[in-house]
Amino acid sequence: MHELNPPSGDLPQHAAALLERLRARGPRVHCVTNAVAQNFTANVLLAAGCVPSMTISPEEVGQFVAGADALLVNLGTFDKERREAVEIAVEVATQHKVPWVLDPVLINRSPSRAAFARGLAERAPKVVRLNAAEFAALAGRDGNREALSSFAGQHGTVVALSGKTDLVSDGKRIAAITNGDSLMAKVTAMGCAGSALIAAFLAVEPDAWRAASAGLLLLGIAGELAAREAKGPASFAVAIVDCLHTVDGKAIVQHARVN
């Protein structure tokens, strides 16, 4: 059994440094994502200092991925074109050593989608970002700390489990992040955007556990700050994009709640 040793005390400082590196580099993140999430995900990446690309055309997605710094694979829209695009994108990412994130959206509601996701999980994504119901469908058991650690260790990946407390495990290390606000659950594609931010941090940080933790920290802190000025879900959706643009390393260190 892997030891659940949580060396997470320096994560806020490291996330602050990663954010500075991210904005200096401006990596391009290619997103094969669902139709509902595309616009919000692109705006989140732009606000954070990245360059999004979104094509799902099988004729060109390989070229886009080959030139990208990171890849997001999101299964929210499970149509034929996106499935074909995903297969091409993952193959090209593997060939060109482009780090990629798997976001197996709603696999708990569709056996065929779940089977597809299990196959992708065997193809070495750097991070799998999902919620508790999706993890149960993917792994066949509830997402407690031991289960996350076991799945991550067996698959050589990082599991980033989103919820009231976000858990990030690579099989040996685990971080618990309690930043965020309840309004985040009222905006479509918030989780998808979080997965895109994780992919962005993978472009500048080879340690996938630290990259995933930084992405969730940034989103959670931006959510808290946005909630202070929002009147409801619509204004919150605008405010969190603004906050992702203005949050700096000092704010991350000041507001981070990590165990």
C-alpha positions as CSV (number, residue, x, y, z in Angstrom):
1,M,0.0,0.0,0.0
2,H,1.2,3.5,-0.9
3,E,2.0,5.8,2.0
4,L,-0.3,8.7,2.0
5,N,2.3,11.3,2.9
6,P,1.0,14.8,2.3
7,P,4.0,17.1,1.6
8,S,1.6,19.9,0.7
9,G,2.9,22.7,2.9
10,D,4.8,24.4,0.1
11,L,2.1,24.1,-2.5
12,P,0.8,27.7,-2.2
13,Q,4.3,29.1,-2.8
14,H,4.9,26.7,-5.6
15,A,1.6,27.5,-7.2
16,A,2.4,31.2,-7.0
17,A,5.7,30.6,-8.8
18,L,4.0,28.4,-11.4
19,L,1.4,31.1,-12.1
20,E,4.2,33.6,-12.8
21,R,5.9,31.0,-15.1
22,L,2.6,30.3,-16.9
23,R,1.9,34.0,-17.6
24,A,5.5,34.5,-18.8
25,R,5.3,31.6,-21.2
26,G,1.7,31.8,-22.4
27,P,1.3,28.1,-23.3
28,R,-1.2,26.9,-25.9
29,V,-3.7,24.4,-24.6
30,H,-5.6,22.4,-27.1
31,C,-9.1,21.4,-25.9
32,V,-11.2,18.6,-27.3
33,T,-14.2,19.5,-25.1
34,N,-17.9,19.6,-25.1
35,A,-20.0,22.1,-27.0
36,V,-21.4,23.8,-23.9
37,A,-17.9,24.3,-22.4
38,Q,-16.0,25.7,-25.3
39,N,-16.6,29.4,-24.9
40,F,-16.2,29.5,-21.1
41,T,-13.1,27.3,-21.2
42,A,-11.5,29.5,-23.8
43,N,-12.1,32.6,-21.8
44,V,-10.8,31.0,-18.6
45,L,-7.6,30.1,-20.4
46,L,-7.2,33.5,-22.0
47,A,-7.8,35.2,-18.6
48,A,-5.1,33.0,-17.0
49,G,-2.6,34.0,-19.6
50,C,-2.8,31.0,-22.0
51,V,-3.7,30.5,-25.7
52,P,-6.6,28.2,-26.3
53,S,-7.3,26.2,-29.4
54,M,-10.5,24.2,-29.9
55,T,-10.8,22.5,-33.2
56,I,-12.3,19.0,-33.2
57,S,-12.0,18.3,-36.9
58,P,-10.4,15.0,-37.5
59,E,-8.6,16.5,-40.5
60,E,-6.6,19.0,-38.5
61,V,-6.8,18.1,-34.8
62,G,-3.6,16.1,-35.0
63,Q,-1.7,19.1,-36.3
64,F,-3.1,21.4,-33.6
65,V,-2.1,18.9,-30.9
66,A,1.4,18.3,-32.2
67,G,2.1,22.1,-31.9
68,A,0.4,22.5,-28.5
69,D,2.0,22.6,-25.1
70,A,-0.8,20.6,-23.4
71,L,-4.0,18.8,-24.3
72,L,-7.4,18.6,-22.6
73,V,-9.7,15.6,-23.4
74,N,-13.2,16.2,-22.2
75,L,-16.0,13.7,-22.8
76,G,-18.9,16.0,-22.1
77,T,-20.2,15.8,-25.7
78,F,-19.9,12.1,-26.7
79,D,-20.6,12.3,-30.4
80,K,-18.8,10.5,-33.2
81,E,-16.7,13.4,-34.4
82,R,-15.4,14.1,-30.9
83,R,-14.6,10.4,-30.3
84,E,-12.6,10.3,-33.5
85,A,-10.9,13.6,-32.6
86,V,-10.0,12.2,-29.1
87,E,-8.4,9.1,-30.6
88,I,-6.3,11.2,-32.9
89,A,-5.4,13.8,-30.3
90,V,-4.3,11.2,-27.7
91,E,-2.2,9.3,-30.2
92,V,-0.5,12.5,-31.4
93,A,0.0,13.7,-27.8
94,T,1.7,10.4,-27.0
95,Q,4.0,10.6,-30.0
96,H,5.0,14.2,-29.4
97,K,5.1,13.9,-25.6
98,V,2.4,16.5,-25.1
99,P,1.0,16.2,-21.5
100,W,-2.7,15.7,-21.4
101,V,-5.6,15.7,-19.0
102,L,-8.6,13.4,-19.1
103,D,-11.9,14.8,-17.9
104,P,-14.4,11.9,-18.1
105,V,-17.6,14.0,-17.8
106,L,-20.8,12.1,-16.8
107,I,-19.4,8.7,-17.3
108,N,-21.6,7.7,-14.4
109,R,-24.6,8.1,-16.6
110,S,-23.5,6.2,-19.7
111,P,-21.9,2.7,-19.8
112,S,-20.5,3.3,-23.3
113,R,-18.9,6.6,-22.2
114,A,-17.5,4.9,-19.1
115,A,-16.0,2.1,-21.2
116,F,-14.4,4.7,-23.5
117,A,-13.0,6.6,-20.5
118,R,-11.5,3.5,-19.0
119,G,-9.6,2.8,-22.2
120,L,-8.3,6.4,-22.2
121,A,-7.2,6.0,-18.6
122,E,-4.9,3.2,-19.7
123,R,-3.1,5.5,-22.2
124,A,-1.1,7.5,-19.7
125,P,-2.9,10.8,-19.1
126,K,-0.8,12.9,-16.8
127,V,-4.0,13.9,-14.8
128,V,-7.5,12.6,-14.5
129,R,-9.8,15.4,-13.2
130,L,-13.3,14.3,-12.2
131,N,-15.9,14.3,-9.5
132,A,-16.9,11.6,-7.0
133,A,-19.6,10.0,-9.1
134,E,-17.4,9.9,-12.1
135,F,-14.5,8.4,-10.1
136,A,-16.8,5.7,-8.8
137,A,-17.8,4.8,-12.4
138,L,-14.2,4.9,-13.6
139,A,-12.6,3.0,-10.7
140,G,-15.5,0.8,-9.5
141,R,-15.4,2.2,-5.9
142,D,-16.0,5.3,-3.9
143,G,-13.4,8.0,-4.0
144,N,-11.9,8.0,-0.6
145,R,-8.2,8.9,-0.1
146,E,-7.0,5.3,-0.2
147,A,-9.0,4.6,-3.4
148,L,-7.6,7.7,-5.1
149,S,-4.1,6.8,-4.1
150,S,-4.5,3.2,-5.3
151,F,-6.0,4.2,-8.7
152,A,-3.3,6.8,-9.2
153,G,-0.5,4.5,-8.4
154,Q,-1.8,1.6,-10.5
155,H,-2.3,3.9,-13.5
156,G,0.8,6.0,-13.2
157,T,-1.3,9.2,-13.2
158,V,-2.6,11.9,-10.9
159,V,-6.2,11.9,-9.8
160,A,-7.7,15.3,-9.1
161,L,-11.1,14.8,-7.4
162,S,-13.2,17.9,-7.3
163,G,-15.7,18.5,-4.6
164,K,-16.3,20.6,-1.5
165,T,-12.8,19.6,-0.7
166,D,-10.6,18.9,-3.7
167,L,-8.3,15.9,-3.4
168,V,-5.2,15.5,-5.5
169,S,-3.1,12.3,-5.3
170,D,-0.3,10.7,-7.3
171,G,-0.3,7.5,-5.3
172,K,2.2,8.7,-2.8
173,R,1.4,12.3,-2.1
174,I,-2.1,13.8,-1.4
175,A,-3.3,17.3,-1.1
176,A,-6.7,18.5,0.2
177,I,-7.7,21.9,-1.1
178,T,-10.7,23.7,0.5
179,N,-10.8,26.8,-1.6
180,G,-13.9,27.6,-3.7
181,D,-17.4,28.9,-3.4
182,S,-20.9,27.3,-3.8
183,L,-21.6,29.5,-6.8
184,M,-19.1,27.6,-8.7
185,A,-21.6,24.7,-9.0
186,K,-24.1,27.0,-10.5
187,V,-22.1,27.9,-13.6
188,T,-21.9,25.5,-16.6
189,A,-18.5,24.2,-17.5
190,M,-16.7,25.2,-14.3
191,G,-15.2,21.8,-13.9
192,C,-14.2,21.7,-17.5
193,A,-12.4,25.0,-17.1
194,G,-10.6,23.6,-14.1
195,S,-9.4,20.7,-16.1
196,A,-8.1,23.2,-18.8
197,L,-6.2,25.1,-16.1
198,I,-4.6,21.9,-14.9
199,A,-3.5,21.2,-18.5
200,A,-2.1,24.7,-18.7
201,F,0.0,24.2,-15.6
202,L,1.2,20.9,-17.0
203,A,2.7,22.9,-19.8
204,V,5.1,24.6,-17.4
205,E,5.5,22.0,-14.6
206,P,6.6,18.4,-15.2
207,D,5.4,17.3,-11.7
208,A,1.8,16.6,-12.5
209,W,0.8,16.5,-8.8
210,R,2.0,20.0,-8.3
211,A,0.5,21.2,-11.6
212,A,-2.9,19.7,-10.8
213,S,-2.9,21.2,-7.3
214,A,-1.9,24.6,-8.7
215,G,-4.7,24.5,-11.2
216,L,-7.4,23.7,-8.6
217,L,-5.9,26.2,-6.2
218,L,-6.1,29.0,-8.8
219,L,-9.6,28.2,-9.7
220,G,-10.8,27.9,-6.1
221,I,-9.2,31.2,-5.0
222,A,-10.6,33.0,-8.0
223,G,-14.0,31.6,-7.2
224,E,-13.8,32.9,-3.6
225,L,-12.8,36.4,-4.7
226,A,-15.4,36.5,-7.5
227,A,-18.2,35.5,-5.0
228,R,-17.5,38.7,-3.0
229,E,-18.8,40.9,-5.8
230,A,-21.3,38.6,-7.6
231,K,-25.1,39.0,-7.3
232,G,-25.8,35.5,-8.6
233,P,-24.5,32.8,-11.1
234,A,-24.5,35.1,-14.1
235,S,-22.4,37.9,-12.6
236,F,-20.3,35.3,-10.9
237,A,-19.4,33.7,-14.3
238,V,-18.1,37.1,-15.4
239,A,-16.4,37.9,-12.1
240,I,-14.4,34.6,-11.9
241,V,-13.0,35.2,-15.4
242,D,-11.9,38.7,-14.3
243,C,-10.4,37.3,-11.1
244,L,-8.4,34.7,-13.0
245,H,-6.9,37.6,-14.9
246,T,-6.0,39.6,-11.8
247,V,-5.1,37.0,-9.2
248,D,-1.3,37.0,-8.6
249,G,1.1,34.9,-6.6
250,K,0.6,37.0,-3.5
251,A,-3.1,36.3,-3.5
252,I,-2.5,32.6,-3.9
253,V,-0.2,32.4,-0.9
254,Q,-2.6,34.6,1.1
255,H,-5.8,32.7,0.4
256,A,-4.7,29.1,-0.1
257,R,-6.2,26.5,2.2
258,V,-4.3,23.3,1.7
259,N,-3.7,20.3,3.9
